[in-house]
Amino acid sequence: ASVGELHPSVAVVTNNIGLINYRLGDYEGAETFFMEALEMNRRIYGETHTETARTMQNLATTRSHKGDFDGAEEMYRQALQVQIDLAGPRHRDVGQAKLSMGSHSMNHGRFDTAEERLRDAESILVESVGEEHPYVHVARKVLGWSLLEQRRYGEAEPLLAAEVDWFTREFGTDHAQTTEAVGYLARLYEETGRAEKAMALEGRQGTDD
């Protein structure tokens, strides 16, 4: 490639085209552009750089959504190692990377692996960004989902109930995060023989004060 083709702005544009394809649901197209952007960033910045790690994360998420568990897993692990090398094992970027990896594991039915990653993510994020940061509560919500899938209802219920309250208070009843947390808690009520409580909970949706 010429010097012009390896300019950082070209890598940014290539990555952004990948993001557009991803948001349109064209995961094959997105993967192609993210791979090109990753190759550019590796040549421009080297392996251990925030731009390289960001593109790795984008590529990993795309592969996860297209059903390529192994390809996504490999890229998530590479991105995580870059973040650790850049900022240390307890940095917020490492916490966010482990949160992404936990969600990836959940989406592919690897619930025990997800739980370990989500507990790590929560711990790192509480330490690095504080108890009230939304990323902490996203990690707890997904952890509650993991426990629900493992039928560990006694552990899942207080966690999910707390996150329903937090997301409702901070974002309102109609926010996607609130709706997702409510869905998990309502499902837990249904699976534990409390259908009326599930219906009452779901009936709260769309009733912001």
N, C-alpha and C positions, 0 to 999 in steps of 0.2 A: 504494500500500500504506500501511497505517497504521503508526504508530510501532512498535506491538507486533509487527507482521509483519516489521519490519526489525530487530528486536532480535538481537544477535549469537547468543544461545542458539537462536533459531529457525533461523539459518543453520547452526549446528552440528548441530542435529537433522536438518535437511534433508540435509546432507552425509552424516550417519551412516545415514540411510535409504537413500541412494544406495549406500553401502558394503555394506549388507545385501543389497540387490538384486544388486550386483556379485558378491558371494560366493555367491549362489544361482544365478548364471549368467543372471540376467535383465538383460542389458545394455541393452535398450531402456528398461526401467524405471529402471535406474541412471543412464543418460544424462539422462533427464528430471529426476531429482532433483539431479544434479550441476549441470545447467544452471541450475536454480532457485537452488541454493546459490551458484553463481558470480555470478549477477546480484545476489543479496543482498550478498555480500561486496564486490563492486565498489561498491555504493551505500553500504555501511557504512564500509569501510576505504579505498576507492580501489583503483587498479590495482596499485600497488607496495606489497604487504603480504603477509606470510607466509601468511595464511589464504586470500587470493586465489590465490596461487601453488599452495598445496596442493590447492585445489579444481580448478584448471586441470590439475594432474597427474592427479588422479582421473578427470577427464573425458577427458583424453587417453588414459589407459590403457584406459578403457572403450571408447572409439571404436576403439582398436587391436584389442582383443579381438573386437569385433563386425565387424571387417574393413574399417572406414572408414579407410584409410591416410591420405588427404588431410586428413580432419577431425582425426584424431589428430595428424598432423604439425603442422598449424597451431597446435593447442593446446599441444603440447610446446614449440614454438618460443616461444610467448607466455610460458609458464611459465619457460622458461630465461632469457628476457630479464628477467623480474621478479626471478629469483634473482640474476642478475648485477647488476642495478640496486640490489638490497638489500644484497648482501654482497661484491660484487667477483667477478672472473672466476675466482679460484682458491679459492673457498670450497667446503667439503665439499658444501653443498647444490647447487652448480653441478655438482660431480662426480657426485653422485647423479642429477641431472637428465640429464646426458649419458649415464650408464649406462642409465637408463630409455629414452632415445632410441635408444641402440645396440641394446638388446634389441628395441625396437619395429621397427627397421630389419631385424634378423635375422628376426623373425617374419613379415616380409613379403618376404623374399628379397632385400633390398637390402644385399648383403654388403659391398660396397666402402664404402658410406656408413656401415654399422655399424662397420667396422674403424676408420675415422677417429674416430668418436665414442667408441668403446671405448678407443682409445689415449689420447684426451684425458681421458676419465673416469679411467683408471688413473693417469695422471700427476698429475691434480689430487687424487685421493684419497690417493695415496702421500704427497703433500706436506702435505695437510690433516689426515689422520687416522692416518697411519703405515702402514708396510709390512705389519703383521700384522692390520689391520682386515679383517673379513669382506667388506666392500664391495670392497676392492682385489682380493680373490681371486675374487669373483663376476665382476668386470670382466675378469679374466684368463681365467677359464673361458669366458665368452661370447666373448671375443676368440679363444680357441683354437677354438671352434665356428665362428667366422667364417672363420678360416684353413682349417679342415677343409672347409667348404663350397666354398672357392675352390681346393681340392685342393693347397694349399701345405703338404704333409704334413711336410716338413722343419722348418718353422717351428711348425706346430701341435703336433707330438709332444712336444717338451720342455716346452712350456707346459702342455699337458693333463696330462702325467705329473706335473708339479710340483703341479698343482691337485688331482689325485686324491690325492696324498700329503698335501697340506695339509688338505683337507676330511676325509679319513679320520682323520687325527691329531686334528683339532680337534672334529669333530662325530660321528665314528663311521661305520661302513660303511652303516648303514641310513638316514642322513639324506638328504633329497631332493637337496641340493646335491652330496653325494658320489655318489649314484646317477646324477645327470645327467652329472657329469664322467666317471665310469666309462663310461657309455654312449657318450660322444663318443670317448674314447680307444679303447674296444673297436671302435667303428666304423672308426676310423683304422687299427687293426691289420688288420681284415678287408679294407679297401680297398687295403691295401699287401701283401696276400698272407700275412698272419700270423694265420690263423684260430685256430690252437692257442693263441697268446698272448692273443687276444681271449677265448677260452673260459676260459682260466686266470684272466684278470683278472676276468671276470664271476663266476667261481666264488668269488671272495673275498668277495662281497657277503653280508652277514648273518653274518660270522665275526669279530665284534669280540673282541679279546682280553679 
